[in-house]
Amino acid sequence: MIAVILAAGRGTRMGPLTANVPKPLLALRGRPIIEHILTGLRAAGIREAVVVTGYLAEQIERHLGTGEALGMKLTYRRQTRPEGTARALLLARDTIGNKPFLLSWGDIVIEPGQYAALLDDYRRVRCDALLAVNATDDPWQGAAVYVDEHWRVTSLVEKPPRGSSRTPWNNAGIFVFAPLVLDYAERLSPSARGEYELPQAIAAMIADGHDVRAYPVRGFWSDLARPEDLAAAESALGEAGVSRERE
């Protein structure tokens, strides 16, 4: 299976930390954030990834190169305009082909074993989309994911008003998709923010009756949005020891 890593964003909430460095290259436990993602994928058996770059793209591409040092084959697509995550995904369409693929935002960090667990769950249920979800007090900062008793996703609400959600589940930013999602991404209209956003495509799949399911992430999860998230991850990953899993 191939992976797609969306690493094009500016990372504005990191403030001065990303003034001259793209967020995926910020150091976490002595390694760039994106290396934690890629080594976790490699441990799960994924050997090939497309990295979609944008802001300070050349730094990411130069640092990772062909991926040989990480035991992977890496290729790149550049998103020259910030048009949203759905458009970023479509840049990798030629490489994805007609097979299932894993997608991750470029700033999401989880315990490495969870990538393999997510893939195992996908192979078990064979759905059209499998969303990793994490439990929160209120998913207002991300996307509220509503599920039934069989972990089928019944609704996905992007950026719900604070205190309005009746579910603890948040879109964790890691997915396994059948190639069907590419058709939905291609047909999107721009959101209220003027971008073409992948959660819109997922919501349309749900509305059309496709089999979209959720996988609850176990252990540590962070979207590393702000400097305090990075500091918390430094501590949490050190306690769990997951940052040392490199093989």
C-alpha positions in Angstrom: 0.0 0.0 0.0 1.2 3.5 -0.8 0.9 6.5 1.6 0.2 10.1 0.9 1.5 12.7 3.4 0.0 16.2 3.2 2.8 18.6 4.3 2.0 21.8 2.3 0.6 24.0 5.1 2.1 27.2 6.5 1.7 26.2 10.2 0.8 29.7 11.2 -0.3 28.7 14.8 3.3 27.7 15.5 4.2 31.4 15.3 7.8 32.2 14.9 8.8 28.5 14.9 7.7 28.2 11.3 8.9 31.5 10.1 11.9 29.9 8.4 11.2 26.2 8.8 8.2 24.2 7.6 6.2 22.6 10.4 6.9 18.9 9.3 10.6 19.6 9.9 10.3 21.0 13.4 12.2 18.8 15.9 10.3 16.3 18.1 12.5 14.1 20.3 15.5 14.9 18.2 13.9 14.1 14.8 11.6 16.1 12.4 7.9 15.5 12.9 7.6 14.0 9.4 10.2 11.4 10.2 8.1 10.1 13.1 5.3 9.6 10.6 7.3 7.9 7.9 9.1 5.5 10.3 5.8 4.5 11.8 4.4 3.8 8.3 7.5 1.9 7.4 7.2 -0.3 10.5 3.6 -1.0 9.4 4.9 -2.3 6.1 4.4 0.7 3.9 7.5 1.3 1.8 6.4 4.0 -0.7 4.9 7.5 0.0 4.0 10.7 -1.9 4.7 13.8 0.1 2.7 16.9 -1.0 4.8 20.0 -0.1 4.0 23.7 -0.4 5.4 26.1 2.1 9.2 26.0 2.1 8.8 22.8 0.0 12.5 22.6 -1.0 13.5 22.2 2.7 11.3 19.1 3.1 12.3 17.6 -0.2 16.0 18.2 0.4 15.9 16.8 3.9 14.0 13.6 3.0 15.5 13.1 -0.5 14.6 9.8 -2.1 13.7 8.3 1.3 16.5 5.8 1.2 17.8 6.7 4.6 14.4 5.9 6.1 14.0 2.7 4.2 11.3 4.1 1.9 10.8 5.4 -1.6 9.6 9.0 -1.6 8.3 11.1 -4.4 6.9 14.7 -4.2 4.1 16.8 -5.5 4.0 20.6 -4.9 0.9 22.5 -4.1 1.8 25.9 -5.3 -1.5 27.5 -4.1 -3.2 26.9 -0.8 -6.4 25.4 -2.3 -7.1 22.8 0.5 -6.5 19.2 1.4 -8.7 17.7 -1.3 -6.8 19.5 -4.1 -3.5 18.5 -2.4 -4.6 14.8 -2.4 -5.5 15.0 -6.1 -1.9 16.0 -6.9 -1.0 12.4 -6.0 -3.7 10.7 -8.1 -1.4 9.5 -10.8 0.7 7.6 -8.2 -2.2 6.3 -6.2 -3.8 4.6 -9.2 -6.8 2.3 -8.5 -5.6 0.8 -5.2 -6.4 1.6 -1.5 -4.0 4.1 0.1 -3.2 5.6 3.5 -3.3 9.3 4.0 -2.0 11.4 6.9 -1.8 15.1 7.6 1.9 16.0 7.9 1.6 17.2 11.5 -0.1 14.2 13.2 1.9 12.0 15.6 0.6 8.8 17.1 2.3 5.8 18.6 3.9 3.9 15.7 2.1 0.6 16.3 -1.2 2.3 15.6 -0.5 2.6 11.9 -0.4 -1.2 11.7 -3.5 -1.5 13.8 -5.3 0.9 11.5 -4.3 -1.1 8.4 -5.3 -4.3 10.1 -8.7 -2.9 10.8 -9.1 -1.7 7.2 -8.2 -5.2 5.9 -10.8 -6.7 8.3 -13.8 -4.4 7.4 -12.9 -3.5 3.7 -14.8 -0.3 3.7 -14.7 2.7 1.3 -13.0 4.9 3.9 -11.6 4.3 7.4 -11.1 7.3 9.6 -8.8 7.3 12.6 -10.6 9.1 15.4 -9.5 10.3 18.8 -11.6 11.0 21.9 -11.8 14.6 23.1 -13.9 16.6 25.6 -15.3 18.6 22.6 -14.2 18.2 19.0 -14.9 21.8 18.1 -11.3 22.5 16.9 -11.3 19.7 14.4 -14.2 17.7 13.0 -16.9 15.9 15.0 -17.3 12.3 13.9 -20.6 10.5 14.7 -20.6 6.7 14.7 -23.1 4.0 15.3 -22.6 0.8 17.4 -20.7 -0.8 14.6 -18.3 2.1 14.1 -20.0 3.2 10.9 -19.6 6.9 10.5 -23.1 8.5 10.2 -22.0 12.1 10.1 -18.9 14.3 9.9 -19.2 17.9 11.0 -16.2 20.1 10.3 -15.4 22.8 12.9 -18.7 22.5 14.9 -19.5 25.4 17.2 -17.9 25.0 20.6 -20.1 22.9 22.9 -22.5 21.8 20.2 -21.2 18.3 19.5 -22.9 15.2 20.9 -20.0 13.0 20.2 -16.5 12.8 21.8 -14.9 11.6 18.5 -12.6 13.9 16.6 -11.2 13.4 13.1 -7.7 12.3 13.9 -6.2 13.2 10.5 -5.2 9.7 9.4 -7.2 7.7 6.9 -7.3 4.6 4.7 -9.2 5.2 1.5 -10.5 3.2 -1.5 -9.7 5.2 -4.6 -13.4 6.2 -4.8 -12.5 9.2 -2.6 -10.6 10.7 -5.5 -13.7 11.1 -7.6 -15.5 12.8 -4.7 -12.5 15.1 -4.1 -12.5 16.1 -7.8 -16.2 17.1 -7.7 -16.0 19.4 -4.7 -17.1 23.0 -4.6 -15.0 25.4 -2.5 -15.9 25.6 1.2 -16.8 28.8 3.1 -13.0 29.3 3.5 -12.6 29.2 -0.3 -10.7 25.8 -0.2 -11.5 22.3 -1.4 -11.4 20.3 1.8 -11.1 16.5 2.2 -13.7 16.3 5.0 -16.2 17.7 2.5 -15.5 14.7 0.2 -15.9 12.3 3.1 -19.2 13.9 4.1 -20.5 13.5 0.6 -19.5 9.8 0.6 -21.5 9.3 3.8 -24.5 11.1 2.3 -24.4 8.9 -0.7 -24.5 5.7 1.4 -20.9 4.6 1.1 -19.3 2.5 3.8 -17.3 4.9 5.9 -16.0 3.6 9.3 -14.0 4.8 12.2 -11.0 3.4 14.0 -10.4 4.7 17.6 -6.7 5.6 18.1 -5.2 4.1 21.2 -2.5 5.8 23.2 -0.9 9.1 22.3 -2.2 11.4 19.6 -1.4 15.0 18.7 -2.0 17.3 15.8 1.0 19.5 16.9 -0.9 22.7 16.1 0.8 25.1 18.6 4.2 25.3 20.4 2.6 24.0 23.6 1.5 20.9 21.7 5.1 20.3 20.6 6.3 20.6 24.2 3.6 18.2 25.5 4.5 15.7 22.8 8.2 15.9 23.8 7.2 14.8 27.3 4.6 12.2 26.3 6.7 10.5 23.7 9.6 10.3 26.0 7.5 8.6 28.6 6.1 6.1 26.1 9.4 5.6 24.4 7.8 5.7 21.0 10.2 8.1 19.5 12.9 5.5 19.7 11.1 3.1 17.4 13.2 3.6 14.3 13.5 0.1 12.8 
